[in-house]
Each structure stands twice: as C-alpha cells, then as structure tokens.
C-alpha cells in the first residue's frame, strides 16, 4: 500500500507573499529601532538596579538574539533537508528574522536571554517547521513561542505597575488615575512587551500597512472596533458618574492604547496563514479574538489576554472556514447584525458581572416571571 502525503495548499502567490513579508520586515525593523531608543529614556521602576542605557542595550540584545536564533534554526533545517538555496539572497532571511523579532518584541525587558532563546526555538521549530514551514502552520508560531515563555517562566517575566495592571486593579476596588498622557502615548513606561508601548509609532505603522494592503482591515479594523465598543460599555457600567464621563473615557482609552491591543492589530491578528479566508469568517474571527481578550483582561488571572485569544482564534479558523456559508450580500448582512448584537450584549453582560449586580438582575427577572 502506498501513501501519498501533501502539504495543505494555503500558501499565497509567492510574489504577493514576499511583498507582504518585505513590507512587514521594514515595519518591524522600524518598531525595533524605536523600542531601543524609547528604552533609553524610559523611567526605570523602583528596585531595578539597571539604568536606562542598560535597559536599552538589553532590548537591543534581545532583538539581535531573537532574529539570529530564528535564522540559525531555519538554516539548520534547510541543511537537514539538503536545500539551502533560499538563503542565497537576503530574501530568504526576511521571514525568519521577522519571526525572531516579533517574539522578542512580545516579551518584557526583564526576560532572561536563555528564556528568549527557548521561546524562539519552540516557536520556530514546534510552531512552524514541524508543520512544513511558512504557509503551512496552524497556529501563529510567534505566539506559540511567547505563550511557552509566559507559561514556563512566568516568575522570570514579572512586570508590575503597567497601565493595564492598574486598570485591572481598579475594576476590583483599587484606584486608577490617568497621570501623564504624553508618556502614555510616547511609551515611556515599563510594559509587558518591549514593542507595545509607543502608540504614536504603532498607529503610524498601522496606517502604512493598511495602505500597503498588508493588514486586512476586515480583521484588524473590526478587532479594534470591538475592543472599543466593549471597553466603552464596560467602562460606562462601572465608572460612569452622572454628568462625568472621565472614568468611562479613561477606561476605554487605556484598553485601546496600552497592553498589546494596537500591537496585535498591526502585527498579530491579521497574519495571513493562520487567519480565516472569507469576508464573514474574518469578521467572526476578529470579534471572537477581541471578546476573548477582553474576557481575560477583566475576569482572568492574566493581565493581557491577546496571546490566548489569537491562538484560540487560530484553532477555530479551520472550523469557521468550513462551516460559514459562501460570502454574499445576504450572509454579510446576517453576520454583521449578529455580531453587533453579540458584542453589545457581552459588553453589558461583562460590565454587570464586574459591577456585581448581575445576580440581582437575574433575581428581579425571576421575580417578575413569578
């Protein structure tokens, strides 16, 4: 009996794929250089023995190490396959470098170098190579490496006092005040990921990649819109004071511009290999990821939920690709209306859960039915 194996046919046109990778490559280099410069001026948290220049060099070392290790793994794999022709030009190095840079950018400055190396090895080998390389994997390999690091070495990756952490504490009885908006937009604070801080630069790159058609707005745009609506709804229920929307706007703003919200919209969620294919499935995928991210942020033990959310979205992508009907105006309208209703309902539902009044609402509904 003969068995015939074949890789899944999910690689795009080679020319368009390379164009996308090259555009993404230079965007990542831009964000990487910016992260090094910003870290040189970032306020060092109390108790940290390193100064700003030490922190900046650490970021530089992490980025170089991530890219180098990723390239070495891909090169050894090509050698084992007996075909290294793709490394005859810089073109062959672009995708491995992108993977290594993304993993480094998604980890905090406190990350030990050996943890970064292990994350890159797991992400590149277990997340990509075992499936056949670029274009054939199921889960975003970058996030496979990052979640391995976060789960296996959580005690070495502890970062405190980030805006998102303070926001989460405020939801459970703590206090939160927006202090220096300039530092928040520039990125002058310690964060959960070294590449996620500068809102201004990430917004610039987002617009550029949208114009270059590297980012799919049907995914990234709907993702951001869902986070915005849910943040406003949850913030309104929990922080609105009659005549004063400052708490609502503050909660919404922090959810939008801190953490990995913008970074995910730019570099993670619309990754073409592991995301859906049709118009409706892209919309469903974007909403599912946004809802899960918000769920982890407000109810989960973790501060940031985007890594888990995108990986879950990758997992259900084959299912929604297979089950959602072929795209037409009717299915688009039905999908849009359904998603709007779901997002509004979940915004209210999560908001009342945080407020602690959901049980009272159910009790009053039950009393009215009796």
C-alpha positions as CSV (number, residue, x, y, z in Angstrom):
1,X,0.0,0.0,0.0
2,X,1.3,3.4,-1.0
3,X,0.6,6.6,1.0
4,X,0.8,9.9,-0.6
5,X,1.4,13.0,1.5
6,X,0.8,16.6,0.6
7,X,1.2,19.9,2.3
8,X,-2.0,21.8,2.8
9,X,-2.5,24.3,-0.1
10,X,-2.6,27.5,1.9
11,X,0.5,29.4,0.6
12,X,-0.4,32.5,-1.3
13,X,1.1,33.7,-4.6
14,X,4.9,33.8,-4.0
15,X,5.2,37.3,-5.3
16,X,2.5,38.8,-3.1
17,X,3.7,36.8,-0.2
18,X,7.3,38.2,-0.5
19,X,6.0,41.7,-1.0
20,X,4.0,41.4,2.2
21,X,6.9,39.9,4.1
22,X,9.3,42.6,3.0
23,X,6.9,45.4,3.9
24,X,6.3,43.8,7.3
25,X,10.0,43.3,7.7
26,X,10.9,47.0,7.4
27,X,8.0,47.9,9.7
28,X,9.3,45.5,12.3
29,X,12.8,47.0,11.9
30,X,11.4,50.5,12.4
31,X,9.5,49.4,15.6
32,X,12.6,47.5,16.9
33,X,14.8,50.6,16.5
34,X,12.2,52.7,18.1
35,X,11.9,50.3,21.1
36,X,15.7,50.6,21.6
37,X,15.6,54.4,21.6
38,X,12.5,54.6,23.8
39,X,14.0,52.3,26.4
40,X,17.0,54.6,26.7
41,X,14.6,57.3,28.1
42,X,12.1,55.0,29.9
43,X,11.7,55.6,33.6
44,X,13.3,52.7,35.4
45,X,11.0,51.2,38.0
46,X,12.0,51.3,41.7
47,X,14.1,48.4,42.8
48,X,15.7,47.8,39.3
49,X,19.5,48.0,39.5
50,X,20.0,48.8,35.8
51,X,19.9,52.3,34.4
52,X,18.1,53.4,31.2
53,X,21.1,52.7,28.9
54,X,21.4,49.2,30.3
55,X,17.8,48.7,29.6
56,X,18.2,50.0,26.1
57,X,21.2,47.6,25.5
58,X,19.1,44.7,26.8
59,X,16.4,45.4,24.3
60,X,19.0,45.6,21.5
61,X,20.5,42.3,22.7
62,X,17.0,40.6,22.8
63,X,16.2,41.7,19.3
64,X,19.5,40.6,17.8
65,X,19.3,37.3,19.7
66,X,15.7,36.6,18.6
67,X,16.5,37.2,14.9
68,X,19.8,35.3,15.0
69,X,18.4,32.2,16.7
70,X,15.4,32.1,14.3
71,X,17.7,32.3,11.3
72,X,20.0,29.6,12.7
73,X,17.1,27.2,13.3
74,X,15.7,27.7,9.8
75,X,19.2,27.4,8.3
76,X,19.9,24.1,10.1
77,X,16.5,22.8,9.0
78,X,17.3,23.7,5.4
79,X,20.7,21.9,5.7
80,X,18.9,18.8,7.0
81,X,16.6,18.9,4.0
82,X,19.5,19.3,1.6
83,X,18.2,22.6,0.2
84,X,19.7,25.9,1.3
85,X,19.0,27.8,-2.0
86,X,16.6,30.2,-0.4
87,X,19.4,31.6,1.7
88,X,21.4,32.6,-1.3
89,X,20.0,36.1,-1.0
90,X,18.6,38.3,1.7
91,X,15.1,37.4,0.6
92,X,15.5,34.0,2.3
93,X,16.3,35.7,5.7
94,X,13.4,38.0,5.8
95,X,10.7,35.7,7.2
96,X,12.9,34.0,9.9
97,X,14.1,37.5,11.0
98,X,10.5,38.7,11.2
99,X,9.6,35.7,13.5
100,X,12.6,36.2,15.8
101,X,11.9,40.0,16.1
102,X,8.3,39.5,16.8
103,X,8.9,37.0,19.6
104,X,11.5,39.4,21.2
105,X,9.1,42.4,20.9
106,X,6.4,40.5,22.7
107,X,8.5,39.8,25.8
108,X,9.3,42.3,28.6
109,X,12.8,43.8,29.2
110,X,13.3,41.6,32.3
111,X,13.3,38.4,30.1
112,X,16.4,36.4,30.6
113,X,18.2,35.7,27.3
114,X,18.0,31.9,27.7
115,X,14.2,32.2,28.1
116,X,14.1,34.2,24.8
117,X,16.2,31.6,23.1
118,X,13.9,28.8,24.2
119,X,10.9,30.8,23.2
120,X,12.3,31.2,19.7
121,X,13.3,27.6,19.4
122,X,9.8,26.4,20.4
123,X,8.1,29.0,18.2
124,X,10.1,28.4,15.1
125,X,10.5,24.6,15.4
126,X,7.4,23.4,17.1
127,X,5.1,26.1,15.8
128,X,6.3,26.3,12.2
129,X,8.9,23.8,11.0
130,X,7.1,20.7,12.1
131,X,4.1,21.8,10.0
132,X,6.2,22.4,6.9
133,X,7.4,25.9,7.3
134,X,5.9,29.3,6.3
135,X,2.4,29.0,4.9
136,X,1.6,25.6,6.4
137,X,1.3,26.0,10.1
138,X,-2.0,26.0,12.1
139,X,-1.1,28.4,14.9
140,X,0.9,31.6,14.7
141,X,4.4,30.4,15.6
142,X,5.3,33.7,17.2
143,X,2.5,33.3,19.7
144,X,3.4,29.6,20.3
145,X,6.9,30.7,21.4
146,X,5.6,33.6,23.5
147,X,3.0,31.5,25.3
148,X,5.6,28.9,26.0
149,X,7.8,31.5,27.7
150,X,4.9,33.0,29.7
151,X,3.7,29.7,31.0
152,X,7.0,28.0,31.6
153,X,8.9,31.0,33.0
154,X,6.2,33.2,34.5
155,X,8.2,34.1,37.6
156,X,11.1,35.5,35.5
157,X,8.8,37.6,33.4
158,X,7.1,39.6,36.1
159,X,6.4,43.2,35.3
160,X,4.4,45.5,37.7
161,X,2.8,48.9,37.6
162,X,1.8,48.9,34.0
163,X,-1.3,50.9,33.0
164,X,-3.3,47.8,32.1
165,X,-2.4,46.3,35.5
166,X,-3.5,49.4,37.4
167,X,-6.7,49.4,35.3
168,X,-7.4,45.8,36.2
169,X,-6.9,46.6,39.9
170,X,-9.3,49.5,39.6
171,X,-12.0,47.1,38.4
172,X,-11.7,45.1,41.6
173,X,-11.8,48.0,44.0
174,X,-8.5,49.8,43.5
175,X,-8.0,53.3,42.3
176,X,-6.7,54.4,38.9
177,X,-5.8,57.9,37.7
178,X,-4.5,58.9,34.3
179,X,-1.4,60.9,35.1
180,X,0.9,61.7,32.3
181,X,-0.8,61.3,28.9
182,X,2.4,62.2,27.0
183,X,4.4,59.4,28.5
184,X,1.5,57.1,27.8
185,X,1.3,57.9,24.1
186,X,5.1,58.0,23.6
187,X,5.6,54.8,25.5
188,X,7.7,56.0,28.4
189,X,6.7,53.3,30.9
190,X,7.6,49.7,31.8
191,X,5.4,47.3,29.8
192,X,4.5,43.7,29.3
193,X,6.2,43.7,25.9
194,X,9.0,45.9,24.7
195,X,7.4,46.6,21.3
196,X,4.0,47.6,22.5
197,X,4.5,50.9,24.2
198,X,4.6,53.7,21.6
199,X,1.0,54.3,20.5
200,X,2.1,57.1,18.1
201,X,4.6,54.8,16.2
202,X,2.3,51.8,16.2
203,X,-0.6,54.0,14.8
204,X,1.8,55.3,12.1
205,X,2.8,51.7,11.1
206,X,-0.8,50.6,11.2
207,X,-1.8,53.2,8.7
208,X,1.2,52.5,6.5
209,X,0.5,48.7,6.4
210,X,-3.2,49.4,5.7
211,X,-2.2,51.5,2.7
212,X,0.3,48.8,1.6
213,X,-2.5,46.2,2.0
214,X,-0.5,44.1,4.4
215,X,-3.1,44.5,7.2
216,X,-6.6,43.2,6.5
217,X,-9.0,45.8,7.9
218,X,-11.8,43.3,7.9
219,X,-9.8,41.6,10.7
220,X,-7.7,44.3,12.4
221,X,-10.3,47.1,12.0
222,X,-13.2,45.0,13.4
223,X,-11.0,43.8,16.2
224,X,-10.2,47.4,17.2
225,X,-13.8,48.4,16.9
226,X,-15.0,45.5,19.0
227,X,-12.4,46.4,21.8
228,X,-13.6,50.0,21.6
229,X,-17.3,49.2,22.0
230,X,-16.7,46.6,24.7
231,X,-14.4,48.9,26.7
232,X,-16.8,51.8,26.5
233,X,-19.8,49.6,27.5
234,X,-17.9,48.0,30.4
235,X,-16.5,51.4,31.4
236,X,-19.9,53.1,31.3
237,X,-21.5,50.5,33.6
238,X,-18.6,50.5,36.1
239,X,-17.2,54.1,36.0
240,X,-19.9,56.4,34.9
241,X,-20.8,59.2,37.3
242,X,-23.8,61.4,36.4
243,X,-22.5,64.3,34.3
244,X,-18.9,63.0,34.3
245,X,-17.6,60.6,31.6
246,X,-13.9,60.9,32.6
247,X,-13.9,57.4,34.1
248,X,-15.5,55.9,31.1
249,X,-13.2,57.6,28.7
250,X,-10.2,56.7,30.8
251,X,-11.1,53.0,30.9
252,X,-11.7,52.9,27.2
253,X,-8.5,54.8,26.4
254,X,-6.3,52.6,28.5
255,X,-7.7,49.4,26.9
256,X,-7.2,50.8,23.4
257,X,-3.6,52.3,23.7
258,X,-1.9,50.1,26.4
259,X,-1.2,46.4,26.6
260,X,-1.0,44.6,23.3
261,X,-4.2,45.9,21.6
262,X,-2.5,48.1,18.9
263,X,0.5,45.8,18.5
264,X,-1.9,42.8,17.9
265,X,-3.9,44.8,15.4
266,X,-0.7,45.7,13.5
267,X,1.4,42.5,13.6
268,X,-0.6,39.5,15.0
269,X,-4.3,39.2,14.3
270,X,-4.3,39.5,10.6
271,X,-1.4,37.1,10.0
272,X,-2.5,35.6,6.7
273,X,-1.6,31.9,7.2
274,X,-3.4,31.3,10.5
275,X,-6.3,33.6,10.0
276,X,-9.6,32.9,8.0
277,X,-10.1,33.4,4.3
278,X,-13.6,34.8,3.5
279,X,-15.2,38.1,4.4
280,X,-17.6,36.7,7.0
281,X,-15.1,34.4,8.6
282,X,-12.7,37.2,9.0
283,X,-15.3,39.3,10.8
284,X,-16.3,36.4,13.1
285,X,-12.6,35.7,13.9
286,X,-11.9,39.3,14.8
287,X,-14.9,39.5,17.1
288,X,-14.0,36.2,18.8
289,X,-10.4,37.3,19.5
290,X,-11.5,40.7,20.8
291,X,-14.1,39.2,23.1
292,X,-11.7,36.6,24.5
293,X,-9.0,39.2,25.0
294,X,-11.5,41.4,27.0
295,X,-12.7,38.4,28.9
296,X,-9.2,37.6,30.1
297,X,-8.4,41.2,30.9
298,X,-11.4,41.8,33.1
299,X,-12.1,38.3,34.6
300,X,-9.0,36.2,34.1
301,X,-5.9,35.9,36.3
302,X,-3.6,37.2,33.5
303,X,-3.2,40.9,32.8
304,X,-3.1,40.6,29.0
305,X,-5.3,38.2,27.1
306,X,-4.4,38.7,23.4
307,X,-2.0,35.8,23.1
308,X,-4.5,33.3,24.3
309,X,-7.3,34.9,22.3
310,X,-5.4,34.8,18.9
311,X,-4.3,31.2,19.5
312,X,-7.9,30.2,20.2
313,X,-8.9,32.1,17.0
314,X,-6.3,30.2,15.1
315,X,-7.7,26.9,16.5
316,X,-11.3,27.7,15.3
317,X,-10.2,29.1,11.9
318,X,-10.5,25.7,10.0
319,X,-13.9,25.2,11.6
320,X,-15.4,28.6,10.6
321,X,-13.8,28.4,7.2
322,X,-15.6,25.1,6.7
323,X,-19.0,25.9,8.2
324,X,-19.7,29.5,7.3
325,X,-21.6,29.8,4.0
326,X,-20.1,31.3,0.9
327,X,-19.8,35.1,1.0
328,X,-22.6,37.1,-0.5
329,X,-24.6,40.2,0.5
330,X,-27.2,38.3,2.4
331,X,-24.7,36.4,4.6
332,X,-22.7,39.6,5.1
333,X,-25.8,41.4,6.4
334,X,-26.8,38.5,8.7
335,X,-23.3,38.1,10.0
336,X,-22.9,41.9,10.7
337,X,-26.2,42.2,12.5
338,X,-25.5,39.0,14.6
339,X,-22.0,40.2,15.6
340,X,-23.2,43.7,16.6
341,X,-25.9,42.2,18.8
342,X,-23.4,39.7,20.4
343,X,-20.8,42.4,21.1
344,X,-23.4,44.8,22.7
345,X,-24.9,42.0,24.8
346,X,-21.5,40.8,26.0
347,X,-20.4,44.4,26.8
348,X,-23.4,44.8,29.1
349,X,-23.0,41.3,30.5
350,X,-19.3,41.6,31.4
351,X,-20.0,45.1,32.7
352,X,-22.7,43.9,35.2
353,X,-20.5,40.9,36.2
354,X,-17.8,43.3,37.2
355,X,-20.2,45.6,39.0
356,X,-21.5,42.6,40.9
357,X,-25.1,43.3,40.2
358,X,-25.8,40.5,37.6
359,X,-27.3,38.2,40.3
360,X,-29.7,41.0,41.3
361,X,-30.8,41.4,37.7
362,X,-31.5,37.7,37.3
363,X,-33.3,37.7,40.6
364,X,-35.5,40.6,39.6
365,X,-36.3,38.9,36.2
366,X,-37.2,35.7,38.1
367,X,-39.5,37.7,40.4
368,X,-41.2,39.4,37.5
369,X,-41.9,36.0,35.9
370,X,-43.5,34.5,39.0
